[in-house]
Amino acid sequence: SRGKLVFVSELFQNDLPWLVNSGRLNLRRLHLVHPKLPRELCEQLGIGMLSNSICEKLENGFLPRIVNVSDSGLEQTQSNIRSKHFLGTVKQLIDEQKYIQKIDDMRNFSVVRVTDLRTQFVLSKKDTGEVVDVTGEKMGSFCFIDGNRILVANLPIGITVELVVAASLCDYFRIDRKSVAGLSGMLA
């Protein structure tokens, strides 16, 4: 592990280990506290969570190419997302009030197959408001929510539409990823 002294305002707690370990982030542009530093101490020092400062967005200038093929799996997933039971479950899992208000938006979500996705990660620095691109690998997302469209790229064997959509919904609504399996099952 490489150590470096930086201002506390530039540090983040790693509450997104799946993302940090994925290779999608350029860890030279991002400073994480040592994993053994207690959360309580980090909070006392004003060290925020990475999830509160990082945002994934479509790469600048990238326009996803829609695949116009009838896909019963996508249609079923879209129908299940709009169901009263699924909406109610998602609402119960959300911790932050501002995201509960977005639940009604899910009734208008459409699930769209695209050839590929290119996304980038931007970090908002809390002290300066500066936005920094911390993207490592731009390819790698299988699903991305863009407005009212859930974009699903071609998936490798063994990865289902329901799984990637559930993971994207968890990220979008800031639901703990422990809920991905249950939500994926509800979408199947």
C-alpha positions in Angstrom: 0.0 0.0 0.0 1.3 3.5 -0.8 1.1 6.1 1.9 1.0 9.9 1.3 0.2 12.9 3.4 -2.7 14.9 2.1 -5.2 17.4 3.6 -8.0 15.8 5.5 -10.4 17.6 3.1 -9.0 15.4 0.3 -9.6 12.1 2.0 -12.6 9.7 1.6 -13.8 6.6 3.4 -14.1 3.7 1.1 -17.7 2.6 1.3 -17.6 1.4 -2.3 -15.1 -1.4 -2.2 -16.6 -3.1 -5.2 -15.9 0.0 -7.3 -12.5 0.8 -5.9 -11.4 -2.8 -6.6 -12.9 -2.9 -10.1 -10.1 -1.0 -11.9 -12.7 1.6 -13.0 -11.2 4.3 -10.8 -7.8 6.0 -11.2 -6.6 5.6 -7.6 -3.8 8.1 -8.2 -6.4 10.8 -8.4 -8.3 9.7 -5.3 -7.2 9.5 -1.7 -8.7 6.9 0.6 -8.1 6.6 4.3 -6.5 3.4 5.6 -9.2 0.7 5.9 -8.4 0.1 9.6 -9.2 3.7 10.6 -12.5 3.6 12.5 -15.5 5.2 10.9 -16.2 7.2 14.1 -12.8 8.8 14.0 -13.2 9.6 10.3 -16.5 11.3 11.0 -14.9 13.3 13.8 -12.2 14.4 11.4 -14.8 15.3 8.8 -13.7 12.6 6.3 -16.7 11.9 4.2 -17.9 8.8 2.4 -16.7 8.2 -1.2 -20.3 7.4 -2.2 -21.4 11.0 -1.3 -18.8 12.6 -3.5 -18.5 10.4 -6.6 -20.9 10.2 -9.5 -20.9 8.0 -12.6 -22.1 9.6 -15.8 -22.0 8.8 -19.5 -18.6 9.7 -21.0 -18.6 13.2 -22.5 -19.7 12.9 -26.2 -20.7 9.3 -25.9 -24.0 8.4 -27.5 -25.2 4.9 -26.8 -26.3 2.9 -29.9 -29.7 1.4 -29.2 -30.2 -2.2 -30.4 -33.7 -2.4 -31.9 -34.5 -6.0 -31.3 -37.6 -7.4 -29.5 -36.4 -8.8 -26.2 -39.0 -10.4 -23.9 -36.5 -10.4 -21.0 -36.1 -6.6 -21.2 -39.9 -6.1 -21.5 -40.6 -8.4 -18.5 -38.0 -6.5 -16.4 -39.5 -3.2 -17.4 -42.9 -4.4 -16.5 -41.7 -5.7 -13.1 -39.9 -2.4 -12.3 -43.2 -0.6 -12.8 -45.2 -3.0 -10.6 -46.7 -1.7 -7.3 -44.9 -4.5 -5.3 -41.5 -3.7 -6.7 -42.0 0.1 -6.2 -43.1 -0.5 -2.6 -40.1 -2.7 -1.9 -37.6 -0.1 -3.3 -39.3 2.6 -1.3 -38.8 0.6 1.9 -35.1 0.1 1.2 -34.3 3.8 0.6 -32.8 5.7 3.5 -32.7 9.2 2.2 -35.9 11.2 1.7 -34.7 12.9 -1.5 -34.6 9.5 -3.2 -38.0 8.4 -2.0 -39.5 11.2 -4.1 -37.9 9.7 -7.2 -39.8 6.4 -6.8 -42.7 7.7 -9.0 -40.1 8.3 -11.8 -39.6 4.5 -12.0 -43.1 4.2 -13.5 -41.7 5.9 -16.6 -38.4 4.0 -16.8 -37.8 2.0 -20.0 -35.2 -0.7 -20.3 -33.2 -0.3 -23.5 -30.6 -2.6 -24.9 -27.4 -0.8 -26.2 -24.3 -2.2 -27.9 -21.9 -0.9 -25.2 -21.5 1.7 -22.5 -18.8 4.2 -21.8 -19.0 6.0 -18.5 -16.7 8.1 -16.4 -16.5 8.8 -12.7 -16.3 12.4 -11.4 -15.5 13.4 -7.8 -16.8 16.5 -6.2 -14.3 17.9 -3.7 -16.2 19.2 -0.7 -13.9 22.0 0.3 -13.5 23.7 -3.2 -16.4 22.3 -5.1 -13.9 21.3 -7.8 -15.0 18.4 -10.0 -12.2 15.9 -10.9 -12.4 13.0 -13.4 -11.2 10.0 -11.5 -12.0 7.5 -14.2 -9.6 4.5 -14.7 -11.2 2.2 -17.3 -14.1 3.8 -19.2 -15.6 0.4 -20.4 -17.0 -1.9 -17.8 -20.5 -0.8 -16.9 -23.2 -3.2 -18.0 -26.1 -1.0 -17.0 -26.5 2.7 -16.5 -29.6 4.9 -15.7 -29.8 7.9 -18.0 -32.8 10.0 -17.3 -35.8 7.7 -17.6 -33.9 5.0 -19.6 -32.1 2.1 -18.1 -29.4 1.3 -20.6 -28.3 -2.3 -20.7 -25.2 -3.3 -22.6 -24.5 -6.7 -24.1 -23.9 -9.0 -21.1 -21.4 -11.8 -20.7 -22.7 -15.3 -20.2 -24.0 -15.9 -16.7 -24.9 -12.2 -16.1 -28.6 -11.5 -16.3 -30.5 -8.3 -17.1 -32.3 -8.5 -13.8 -29.0 -8.6 -11.9 -27.4 -5.6 -13.6 -30.6 -3.6 -13.4 -31.0 -4.4 -9.7 -27.4 -3.2 -9.1 -27.9 0.0 -11.0 -31.2 0.7 -9.1 -29.3 0.2 -5.8 -26.6 2.7 -6.9 -29.2 5.2 -8.3 -31.3 5.2 -5.1 -28.3 4.7 -2.7 -29.6 1.4 -1.5 -27.1 -1.0 0.1 -25.8 -3.5 -2.5 -26.8 -6.3 -0.1 -30.3 -5.9 -1.6 -29.2 -6.6 -5.2 -30.0 -10.3 -5.0 -33.5 -9.8 -3.6 -34.3 -7.0 -6.1 -32.9 -9.1 -8.9 -35.2 -12.0 -7.9 -38.2 -9.7 -7.9 -37.4 -8.5 -11.4 -37.1 -12.1 -12.8 
